[in-house]
Amino acid sequence: MTSLRFRLALTFAAFGALVSILLALGLSFAAHDVSQRLMDETLRAELEDYINRRLRNPNSLPPATISVRGYVRSAGHDTPALPAALQALSPGKYQLTLDNIPYRVAVADKNGERYFMLFNEVRQRQREEQFLVYLSAGTFIMMLLSAGTGWWLAGRIVSPIAELARRVSNATPEEGAQDLAKGFRDDEIGELARVFCGYLKRMRAFIERERAFTADVSHELRTPLAIVQGAVELMEDDERLDQKERERIARIGRAAREMIDLTAALLLMAREETSSGPVARKCDICEVARDTVEAHRHLVNDQTQVELSCLVSPCVAAERTLLGIVVANLIRNAFAYTEAGNVRITVQDDRLTVADTGQGIRGEELGKVFQRHFKGSASTGAGIGLSLVKRICERYGWEIRIDSVEGQGTSAQLIFASSLTPPCQA
């Protein structure tokens, strides 16, 4: 991509070249026209001079110099020395070549005689060619000067923009934005700097409101959820409850735990990332997968087999809560949409694969599964699970792939190549 300075300099150089070429062409035509006029004036003067001399002395000879040659033809008399190319010419001005030499010719009649005056154009053309060389050299020099001047002027013009871009790239909403517009003149660049300054101030106010909201949500959601979780634990210890009541209480507990994990994930995702990147901890992928399978095993009926295969024990640098949200979404979807068959979770050295033989995803829906609030034809959720998975993967540089055939099953691959750490177990 070419820089703005280069484009400005190139435009200035092209404009200078165009003006120089037009000026050179104008001077060239003007010089040629002046040359023609001078030759015609010289021929007119020579003709008048020779005619006057011939009136005084009929035996006077016409001029015969290097530049000017003359001939006269009397009526009824042949002139042997007269070139054949001149004999048919009537009075006027002409351009012709004799013996490979270009001539400017003037023909006039006087007192029954026809006068021919020839001007040798060789030296005149040489001077014109030399003048054209000077013009070409001058045009080239002007092009170079235009390019150099354009480069210098472009640098002067672009330097405030470059300085503004540097300040904007280094500015953060948390810091004061007053210095952003400092030092700029009261022109368009200064106005742009002040607009950026105001924008940063609005961003800072927005971030402060977001942080206050995050803190309030963290308190207002976690406190009642913790109360619900504590009440569930107390009720589970009550020996007077029958099996159905215990199952209902267990569902409440699982929903509360899922809400706690989801709230924690959303709060983590809402935090502003610092220059050092998101908080990363060493997480055992196999351990997270085992815990997730056990936490969601209630979704599997007797006709579905679940197989967890940990070929290795890789570790990944990430928040365990966020990693658990991603793995839980993939496993929960596999369990929920496989009424009969098998679900296989495989942990390899750089990825986790969840494959099921469930109902699969329609072809037209497969490309939309990561869209926020998108729900497939068989979905009963809110449509935020896989969109949240996608956001977490983008946060850590992971890759998520989902392949599915309707009626045959779905395979989801979570690839950790960019954030893997040494194995958790030697």
Backbone hydrogen bonds, N-H to C=O, Kabsch-Sander energy under -0.5 kcal/mol:
donor,donor_aa,acceptor,acceptor_aa,energy
7,R,3,S,-2.1
8,L,4,L,-2.5
9,A,5,R,-2.7
10,L,6,F,-2.8
11,T,7,R,-2.4
12,F,8,L,-2.6
13,A,9,A,-2.7
14,A,10,L,-2.6
15,F,11,T,-2.4
16,G,12,F,-2.7
17,A,13,A,-2.7
18,L,14,A,-2.5
19,V,15,F,-2.6
20,S,16,G,-2.6
21,I,17,A,-2.7
22,L,18,L,-2.6
23,L,19,V,-2.6
24,A,20,S,-2.7
25,L,21,I,-2.7
26,G,22,L,-2.5
27,L,23,L,-2.7
28,S,24,A,-2.6
29,F,25,L,-2.8
30,A,26,G,-2.6
31,A,27,L,-3.2
32,H,28,S,-2.4
33,D,29,F,-2.6
34,V,30,A,-2.8
35,S,31,A,-2.5
36,Q,32,H,-2.4
37,R,33,D,-2.5
38,L,34,V,-2.7
39,M,35,S,-2.4
40,D,36,Q,-2.6
41,E,37,R,-2.7
42,T,38,L,-2.5
43,L,39,M,-2.7
44,R,40,D,-2.6
45,A,41,E,-2.4
46,E,42,T,-2.5
47,L,43,L,-2.7
48,E,44,R,-2.5
49,D,45,A,-2.4
50,Y,46,E,-2.8
51,I,47,L,-2.7
52,N,48,E,-2.3
53,R,49,D,-2.2
54,R,50,Y,-2.7
55,L,51,I,-1.9
56,R,52,N,-1.5
57,N,53,R,-2.9
60,S,57,N,-2.5
65,T,68,V,-3.2
69,R,118,L,-2.4
70,G,63,P,-2.2
71,Y,116,F,-2.9
73,R,114,R,-2.5
75,A,112,G,-1.1
77,H,74,S,-1.8
82,L,79,T,-1.6
86,L,83,P,-1.4
87,Q,83,P,-0.9
88,A,84,A,-0.6
89,L,86,L,-1.5
92,G,107,V,-1.7
94,Y,105,V,-2.6
96,L,103,Y,-1.8
98,L,101,I,-2.5
101,I,98,L,-1.5
103,Y,96,L,-3.1
104,R,119,F,-2.3
105,V,94,Y,-2.6
105,V,103,Y,-0.5
106,A,117,M,-2.6
107,V,92,G,-2.9
108,A,115,Y,-2.2
110,K,113,E,-3.0
113,E,110,K,-1.5
114,R,73,R,-2.8
115,Y,108,A,-3.8
115,Y,113,E,-0.5
116,F,71,Y,-3.4
117,M,106,A,-2.5
118,L,69,R,-3.6
119,F,104,R,-2.7
120,N,67,S,-3.4
120,N,118,L,-0.5
121,E,102,P,-2.3
125,R,121,E,-3.1
126,Q,122,V,-2.2
127,R,123,R,-2.3
128,E,124,Q,-2.1
129,E,125,R,-2.8
130,Q,126,Q,-2.5
131,F,127,R,-2.3
132,L,128,E,-2.4
133,V,129,E,-2.1
134,Y,130,Q,-2.2
135,L,131,F,-2.5
136,S,132,L,-2.8
137,A,133,V,-2.7
138,G,134,Y,-2.7
139,T,135,L,-2.7
140,F,136,S,-2.5
141,I,137,A,-2.5
142,M,138,G,-2.5
143,M,139,T,-2.2
144,L,140,F,-2.3
145,L,141,I,-2.9
146,S,142,M,-2.8
147,A,143,M,-2.7
148,G,144,L,-2.8
149,T,145,L,-3.0
150,G,146,S,-3.0
151,W,147,A,-2.6
152,W,148,G,-2.3
153,L,149,T,-3.2
154,A,150,G,-3.0
155,G,151,W,-2.0
156,R,152,W,-2.0
157,I,153,L,-2.4
158,V,154,A,-3.2
159,S,155,G,-1.9
161,I,157,I,-0.6
162,A,158,V,-2.9
163,E,159,S,-2.5
164,L,160,P,-2.4
165,A,161,I,-2.7
166,R,162,A,-2.3
167,R,163,E,-2.3
168,V,164,L,-2.7
169,S,165,A,-2.5
170,N,166,R,-1.7
171,A,167,R,-1.3
175,E,172,T,-1.0
180,L,177,A,-1.1
181,A,178,Q,-0.7
182,K,179,D,-0.5
184,F,181,A,-1.2
187,D,185,R,-2.0
191,E,187,D,-2.5
192,L,188,E,-2.4
193,A,189,I,-2.5
194,R,190,G,-2.2
195,V,191,E,-2.0
196,F,192,L,-2.4
197,C,193,A,-2.2
198,G,194,R,-2.4
199,Y,195,V,-2.3
200,L,196,F,-2.6
201,K,197,C,-1.9
202,R,198,G,-2.1
203,M,199,Y,-2.4
204,R,200,L,-2.6
205,A,201,K,-2.2
206,F,202,R,-2.4
207,I,203,M,-2.7
208,E,204,R,-2.3
209,R,205,A,-2.2
210,E,206,F,-2.5
211,R,207,I,-2.8
212,A,208,E,-2.2
213,F,209,R,-2.6
214,T,210,E,-2.9
215,A,211,R,-2.5
216,D,212,A,-2.3
217,V,213,F,-3.0
218,S,214,T,-2.7
219,H,215,A,-1.8
220,E,216,D,-3.4
221,L,217,V,-2.5
222,R,217,V,-0.6
222,R,218,S,-1.2
223,T,219,H,-1.8
225,L,221,L,-1.8
226,A,222,R,-2.6
227,I,223,T,-1.9
228,V,224,P,-2.5
229,Q,225,L,-2.7
230,G,226,A,-2.4
231,A,227,I,-2.5
232,V,228,V,-2.4
233,E,229,Q,-2.1
234,L,230,G,-2.0
235,M,231,A,-2.4
236,E,232,V,-2.3
237,D,233,E,-0.8
237,D,234,L,-0.6
238,D,235,M,-1.4
239,E,237,D,-0.7
241,L,238,D,-1.1
246,R,242,D,-2.2
247,E,243,Q,-2.3
248,R,244,K,-2.1
249,I,245,E,-2.5
250,A,246,R,-2.5
251,R,247,E,-2.1
252,I,248,R,-2.0
253,G,249,I,-2.5
254,R,250,A,-2.8
255,A,251,R,-2.5
256,A,252,I,-2.3
257,R,253,G,-2.7
258,E,254,R,-2.7
259,M,255,A,-2.2
260,I,256,A,-2.4
261,D,257,R,-2.7
262,L,258,E,-2.8
263,T,259,M,-2.6
264,A,260,I,-2.4
265,A,261,D,-2.5
266,L,262,L,-2.7
267,L,263,T,-2.4
268,L,264,A,-2.3
269,M,265,A,-2.6
270,A,266,L,-1.6
271,R,267,L,-0.7
271,R,268,L,-0.8
277,G,274,T,-2.0
281,R,318,A,-0.6
283,C,281,R,-0.7
283,C,316,V,-2.5
285,I,283,C,-0.7
285,I,314,P,-2.0
288,V,284,D,-2.2
289,A,285,I,-2.5
290,R,286,C,-2.6
291,D,287,E,-2.5
292,T,288,V,-2.1
293,V,289,A,-2.3
294,E,290,R,-2.2
295,A,291,D,-2.1
296,H,292,T,-1.4
297,R,294,E,-0.7
299,L,296,H,-1.9
300,V,297,R,-1.8
304,T,301,N,-1.5
305,Q,341,G,-2.4
307,E,343,V,-2.7
309,S,307,E,-0.6
309,S,345,I,-3.4
310,C,308,L,-0.5
311,L,309,S,-0.8
311,L,347,V,-1.8
312,V,347,V,-0.9
315,C,421,T,-0.7
316,V,283,C,-2.2
317,A,419,S,-2.4
318,A,281,R,-3.2
318,A,316,V,-1.0
323,L,319,E,-2.5
324,G,320,R,-2.8
325,I,321,T,-1.9
326,V,322,L,-2.0
327,V,323,L,-2.5
328,A,324,G,-2.7
329,N,325,I,-2.1
330,L,326,V,-1.9
331,I,327,V,-2.5
332,R,328,A,-3.0
333,N,329,N,-2.1
334,A,330,L,-1.8
335,F,331,I,-2.7
336,A,332,R,-2.8
337,Y,333,N,-2.0
338,T,335,F,-1.0
339,E,337,Y,-0.5
341,G,303,Q,-2.0
343,V,305,Q,-3.2
344,R,355,A,-3.2
345,I,307,E,-3.3
345,I,343,V,-0.5
346,T,344,R,-0.6
346,T,353,T,-2.8
347,V,309,S,-2.9
348,Q,346,T,-0.6
348,Q,351,R,-2.9
352,L,414,L,-2.4
353,T,346,T,-3.0
354,V,412,A,-2.8
355,A,344,R,-2.7
355,A,353,T,-0.5
356,D,410,T,-2.7
357,T,342,N,-1.2
359,Q,337,Y,-1.9
365,E,362,R,-0.9
366,L,362,R,-1.3
367,G,363,G,-0.6
368,K,365,E,-1.6
369,V,366,L,-0.9
371,Q,368,K,-1.8
373,H,383,G,-2.2
374,F,371,Q,-1.8
374,F,383,G,-0.7
379,S,376,G,-1.1
388,L,384,I,-2.1
389,V,385,G,-2.0
390,K,386,L,-2.4
391,R,387,S,-1.9
392,I,388,L,-2.4
393,C,389,V,-2.4
394,E,390,K,-2.3
395,R,391,R,-1.8
396,Y,392,I,-1.8
397,G,393,C,-1.3
398,W,393,C,-2.2
399,E,415,I,-2.0
401,R,413,Q,-2.6
403,D,411,S,-2.9
405,V,409,G,-2.2
407,G,359,Q,-3.3
408,Q,405,V,-2.4
409,G,405,V,-1.7
410,T,356,D,-0.6
411,S,403,D,-3.3
412,A,354,V,-2.7
413,Q,401,R,-3.1
414,L,352,L,-3.1
415,I,399,E,-3.1
415,I,413,Q,-0.6
416,F,350,D,-2.7
419,S,416,F,-2.3
420,L,416,F,-0.6
420,L,417,A,-0.6
421,T,315,C,-2.4
424,C,313,S,-2.3
425,Q,313,S,-0.7
